[in-house]
Amino acid sequence: MNGDRDIRATPDLRNLAAREMAAAFRSPIIDHLRRHDFEIRSGETTIRLAAEFGFCYGVDRAVEYAFAARHRFPGRRIWITGEIIHNPRVNRHLDEMGIRFLPSCGSLEERFREVTPGDVVLIPAFGARAPEMAYLVDKGYEIIDTTCGSVLNVWKRVRQYAADGFTSVIHGKYDHEETAATCSQVLSACSDGKYLVVRDLREAEELADRIVRDDFAGFRERFAAAYSLELDPEKHLSKIGLANQTTMLESESRAIQEVLRRAMSERYGEANLAEHFRAFDTICSATEDRQRAVRDLLARGIDRMVVVGGFNSSNTGHLVEIASRSVPAFHIESAECIESADAIRAKPLGGDPILVRGWLPPGPQTIGITGGASTPDSVVGRSIERIMEIRGMPVLRSISSS
């Protein structure tokens, strides 16, 4: 197992991987926007790109490790335990490179049936569940662990909570790969580790009300599948520690922390709060930066927002959520979703992708653009070019005039 060492072992290999990533995912129009205050104007159209968007450090590192692995282990089969990040373009590129994706469902034996000694296994940026990692280590496979450092920081916190007898309350989506892995860390930290996942502020407020009233009737039905099996709410929610899925809405994570802090204070007294409540800031700085950049765009004044990223990307969805509070916002996966000025295939909050009509009306328009933390420049750039095309903007002249 070599999961802890940098497989980009030499400067030559690191440079080769970086060059290949640039060739695959760089965008000339994005380069142009970075040199020109993130803005393009032509006629009645202004396009403004968020100052922070696209690949974060953790995603960039994970993808670069995958590129490097193809050269570091020539002739060996390379597998990945799931999508390396939530972006179809990137995952498709890895598939074209010959990196194989393992099934996401089934027992460990079923999922890893095709992996043989000598094969290489990549762990995605989201991490892997503790039993999965233990299985891979026990089998002696060559492991390349690309788990994001921000995720590892969350794991450190919840393991400490478990060791100290605190139940981890995690702001996240219980069925998301990252949160599932975090929950498994709680259970692996000690024999009686406990967790509860709350999806949003509404669920946290309901939990807070139950804590204050000391009333947990119907708790198991209400939070089904979102808590550890041995959790007894009357007993184990007397000491809680807060954590979060790193891609959640930053402002909501902070609000949840305050709601639960107040509840524990009311239930047990402010003087005793430290014995019953803990919270550490485990919000990913890159997620926070991208959310702040969207707010900055809104403050400057835009008429509508296009957010580019995988439809299953949590952090992308939260960018849409922020923008949609102020302007019409459209979550697309790629430029192919933009059919015309009249029709766009976009994913509404909490729904499935639909065809939206009349999304880009004629006349003066200032359009904001951003991309989720797992969206490469090339996908954001092509989406910008598509908008320029349907608005009659001279795409090539805009770039060459730099």
N, C-alpha and C positions, 0 to 999 in steps of 0.2 A: 504494500500500500504506500502511495506517495502523495496522499492528499494534502499534506502540509507544506510541500516544497513547491517553489515556483517552477512550473514546467517550461517557462520561457527562459531556459537555462543559460543562454548566451545572448550577448547583445545582438548578434546576427539573427538569432531566432526571434527575438523580441521585435527587431526592426522589420523582419519579414512579415510577421503577423500584423504589425501595425500598417504596413504598406498594403497588404491584402484587404484589411478592413477599410482603409481609406478608399481603395479602388471599388469596393463593393458598396459602400454606404455614404461616400462624400457627395456633396451637392454644390455645384458652382453658384447657384442662385442663393443658397444659404451663406456661402462665403461672401457674396456680394452684400447681402443684408447685414452681415456682421461688420462690414467695413463702412456701412452707410446708415448707422444709427438704427438698424433694424426696421427700415422703412423704405418702401417704393411707392412713388406717386406717378400717375399718368392719367391725364384727362380728369374724369370725375371719380377716379378710383384711387384710394390709398390703402395699401396693405401694410400692416404693422405686425411684426414678429415679436413674440415675447422674448425678453432678454435672457431668460433661463428656460430651456426646453430640451427635449430629446435625451439621448443617452446620459445617464448619471454615471458616476465613477464605478459603482458596483456592477452595473450592466455592461459598461465598456470593458471592464476587467474580465467579466465572465465570458463575453463573446471573444475577446482576444485570447483567452485560455483555450477556447474551442478551436480557433484558427491555429494556434501554436501546436495543439495536440496532434493535428493532422500531420504536421511535419516532424514532431518529436517522436511519434510512434508510426513510422511508415510501414505499411504492410500489415498492421494490426487492426483488428476491428475495434471501432470506438462506438460506445453506446451512451445515451443520455437518459436519465431517469424520468424526464418529462420535458416540457417546453423549457428551453434555457431561460427565456424571458417571454412575456406575453406580447409577442409581435409576430404575425404570420410571415412577413417578409424575411425576417432574420432566421426563423426556424426553417423556412423553406430553403434558404441559402445553405444552412448547415446540412440539411438533407441532401442537397445537391453536391456537397463536399464529401458525402459518403458517411456522415455521422448518423447512426441509426437511433430511432426513438423507441424506448421501451413502453409497453402497455402501462396505462395509469391505473388500471383496475385489476383485481384478482389478488390471490395470496402472493407472498414473496416468491415462493417456488414457481408459481405460474408466470409472474411478471419477468423473472430472470431466467426462465427456462433456456433461452437461446444463448445466454452469456456463458462463455467457456474460459478455462484457464488461458491466460495470455491476452485476453481482451482487456480493453480500457473502458472504465465507466466514469462519465462526467456527472457531477452533481450540479444542478441548476443554481442560479443566483438566489432562488427562494429557499434553498437548503433542502434537506431530506428528513423524513421522520427518523427518530432515533432507532427504532427496530430495523428500518431499512439500512441505515448505515452499519449497524451491528452485523447484519446479514452479509453485507458486502465485505466488511473487514474479515469476518469469519471465513469467507470463501477465498480470501487472499487475492482478490482482483486488484489490478492497478486502478486507484481511485484518484480522480482530479476533482477536488472540491472547490467550486467557484462561489460558495455561499457568500453573500454580501456581508461586509463587516458590520453594517447597521443591523442586519438580522442577528448576527452573532452577539451583538450588544444586548438585544432583547432577550436572547436565550440566557445570557449571563444573569440578567435580572430575575427571570422567572425561576431559574434553578436556585438562586439565593432565597427567593421567597419560599420555595418548597422546603429548602433545608431549614428555614427558620419557622416553619409551621404556618405560613401565610398561604391563603388561596389566591392564585393568580386570576385577576379579572382582566381579560384581554379585549381591547377594542379592536374588533376585526370581523372577518367573515369566516365562520367556522369551517367552511368547505374550501377555503382558499389554501393553496399549497403551503404558503408561508405560515399561516396561522395553524394549520394542521401540524406542521413541523414544530412550531413553538409549543403547542399543547403536548406533543410527545416529549419535549425536553422537560416539561414539568413532571411528567410521569416517570421519566428516567432518572431524575435528580435524586429522588428518594422513594422509598416504598409507599409512602402515603401522600404523595404530591396531589394537589387538587387544582382544577381550573374551571373557569366559566367564561364563555365568550359572549360579549354584548356587541351587537351589530351597529347600533347608532345611539344617539342621545335619548330617543324615546324609550328604548329598552333599558338604558341606564337609569332613567328617571323612574321607570317601573320598579327596577331592582332597588333603587334608593328608597322608594316608598315602602316596599316590603321590609327592608332592613329597619327602617324607623318604626314601623308598626309591629315588627317581629311577627309577621304573618306570611308564611310561605305556602299557604294552601294553593294548589294548582301549579306550583313552581315547575315541577318536572314536565308537565304538559306544555307549559308556556315556553320553556327553554330547551325543549327536546333536542337532542343531538349536539347541544352547545356546551355541555358540561361533562366533567369526568364522572365515570359511572359510580364511583364510591362517594361522590359529593353529597353530604347531608347539609342542606342549606341552613337549617337551624343551628348547626354546630360549626360548620366550616366557613360560613360567611361572617363570622365574628372577627376574623383577622384577614384582611384582604390587601393585596399589593397590585398596583395598576401597571399595565404594560399595553402595548398596541402593535398591531400589524403596521409595518413601517410605511405602507402606502395609503393609509387612511387620511381623511380630512383633518389637517392639523388643528384647526379651530375647534372641531368637534371633539377630538381627543382631549384637548384642554378643558372643554366644557364638561365632558364626562368625568374627568378627574375631579373637578370642583363639585359637581353634583354628588358624587360618592363620598368625597371628603366631608361635605356638610352632613350627609346622612350618618356617617360613622361618628361624627362629632356629636350630633343630636342624640344618637343611640347610646353612646358610651361616655360622652362628656369630653370637652376640649382638652381638659387636663390629662385624659387617658388616651388621647388620639394616637400617639406614637405606638402604643401597644396594640392598636387595632387597624391602623391604616398606614400604607407606604405608597409612595409614588416617585418614580424617576422619569426623567425626560428621555423617552426612547423614540421620539419622532425623528425620522430620517431628515437630515439637513437638506438633501437634494429634493425630497418631496416638498419640504417647506419652501424652498427657494422657487420651485416651479409654481406652486400655488400663489406665492407672493407676486410673482411676475405676471400672472393672470390678473390679479387685483390691480397691479400697476397699469396694465393695458386698459382695463375698464376705467380707471381714474383719468387716463389721458383722453378718453372718449372714443368709442368705436360703436358701429351700428349693429354688428353681429360678430360672432366668434366661430371659428372652425378649429376643432381640436382633433388632432390626428393621432391615432393609436389603436392597438388591438381592441376589439370589442370585448374581450375578456380581461382587459387591463384595469385593475382597480385604481391605480394612480391616475390614469387617463380619465376614468369616469368621474373622479373627484374634481378634476380641472373643469369638466363640463358642468358639474354641479355648481361650482363657484361662478362661472360665467353666466349660466342660465338665470341666475338671480337678477341680472341686470339687463341682459340683451338676449336675443335669440341665439342659441348655441347649438352647434351641430357636431356630433361625434362621428367621425368617419375613420375607416381603416387605411384608406389609401386614395390616391387621385381617381382611381376607377369608380369610386363612389359618387364622384361629381359628374353627373350625366350632362347637365346643362345649367344655364342660369335659372331654369324653372324647376329642375328635378335633382335631388340629392338623396342618396341612400345613407341614412344616418340612424344612429341608435339613441332613442330617447332614454332618459334616466329611468332605470328599473324595467326597461322593456327590451324587445327584440328590434333589430334594424328594420326600418320601414322606409318607403319612398316618400319624401317630403316635397310638396309642390310649392312653387313661389318663394323659394328660400332666399333668392338673391334678386330683389327687384331692381328695375332700371333707375337711373338718376345717381346723384352723388352717394357714394358708399365708402365708409372706412371699415375695413375688414380686419379683425384680429386673428392671428394664427398662433397656435402653439402645438407642441407634440408631447406626449407622455414620456416618462423616463425610460421607456423601452422602445421608443420610436427612433429609427435612424434618420440622419439628416436627409438622405436620399428620398425617403418617403414623404417627409415634410416638404422638401423642396419641390418634388413633383406635384404635390397638391397645390402649392403656391403657383407653379407654372400653369396648372389647369385653370385656376381661378383667373389668372392673367389672360389666358387664352379666351375664356368665355366673356371677359370684360373688354376684349379688344386691345389689351395692352401689349406692347412690343417686347416679348420675352427676351429675345436674343439681344436686342439693342439695350435693354435695361441692364444686362449683365456686362456687355462689352464696353458700356460707357463708363465703367468703373476705372 
